[in-house]
Amino acid sequence: MNITENSGVSHLRWQHRTGVQRLALWVGWLLLVAFTVYCWQVMTESTIWAFVADAPRQAADLGSRMVPPKWSYINVLWVPLWHTLNIATLGTMIGVAIAIPVAFLAARNTTPSRFFVRPIALFIIVASRSINSLIWALLLVSIIGPGVLAGVVAIGIRSIGFVAKLLYEAIEETDTAQIEAVTATGASRSQVVNYGILPQIMPSIYGISVFRWDINIRESTILGLVGAGGIGRQLQASLNVLAWPQVTLIFIVILATVVVSEWISAKVRHAII
């Protein structure tokens, strides 16, 4: 707040920031701009700008080779598409089955130990969420070999952290009055969970599971690129031989599958919640 004098009369003029705060703000913005320019230079130091300038022509040439789609190739995609749906569905089921007990161990109001068990459960959640499903699939292919099993396990491991995190937050937000009412009847700890907590979080379990299944449909379409089966494997095969009309058809099938799964997910979550 500044004070100005005019003809012997003092006037107060309010300002949002002091002079020091405004200077600090400008310095912060200048540092941010300088850091952004530095990052841009680091990212583009190996860029060949002649290729960038030629990119529109190359994109147009590639697009002309991708149309029309090779519709006769659709019969080859049904089995890989079925494998992709199985990878997403079975992986989601495995992830949810493991995530539910992990969520109860991670929630403050249900964990047996806040200083030992809860940190372990939180570590499992963070470890699962920190590594992308494609990396999990790459590791599992090298361990158990290529195929659908590696994709199912990769999707399952990735789903644990996502489902458990949302679920343990839902457990911590349950209504304590209902839990106290069940406890007051002399119920055991397991009975409190069954009759006081589970009825409150069942809609969340269903909604989170369907939402994760929808995400896993998208993720499972690319696991075949690293040998984990599904339609992604067919995509990799078509890319290797530069069969661009086949690639276009695979893109269309993946897009249609994702749209249908999104519609199903929305309908199921609307019916549950």
FENJOFEN-V81442 format. One line per field, one symbol per residue. ss: DSSP state (a for helix, b for strand, c for the rest). burial: b if it has 9 or more other ideal C-beta (glycine too) atoms within 8 Angstrom, else e. A space follows every 10 residues. Layout:
BEGIN
ss->???
burial->???
END
This chain:
BEGIN
ss->cbbbbbccbb bbbcccccaa aaaaaaaaaa aaaaaaaaaa aaaaccccaa aaaaaaaaaa aaaaaacccc aaaaaaaaaa aaaaaaaaaa aaaaaaaaaa aaaaaacccc ccccccaaaa aaaaaaaaaa ccaaaaaaaa aaaacccaaa aaaaaaaaaa aaaaaaaaaa aacccaaaaa aaaaccccaa aaaaaaaaaa aaaaaaaaaa aaaaaaaaaa ccaaaacccc aaaaaaaaaa cccaaaaaaa aaaaaaaaaa aaaaaaaaaa aac
burial->eeeeeeeeee eeeeeeeeee ebeebeeeee eeeeeeeeee eeeeeeeeee eeeeeeeeee ebeeebeebb eebbeebeeb bebbbbbbbb bbbbbbebbb ebbbbbbeeb beeeeebbeb bbebbbbbbe eebbebbbeb beeeeebbbb bbbbbbbbbb bbbbbbbbbb bbebeeebbe bbbeeebeee bbbebbbbeb beebbbbbbb bbbbbbbbbb bbbbbbbbbb bbbbbbebbe eebbbbbbbb ebbbeebbee bbebbeebbe ebe
END
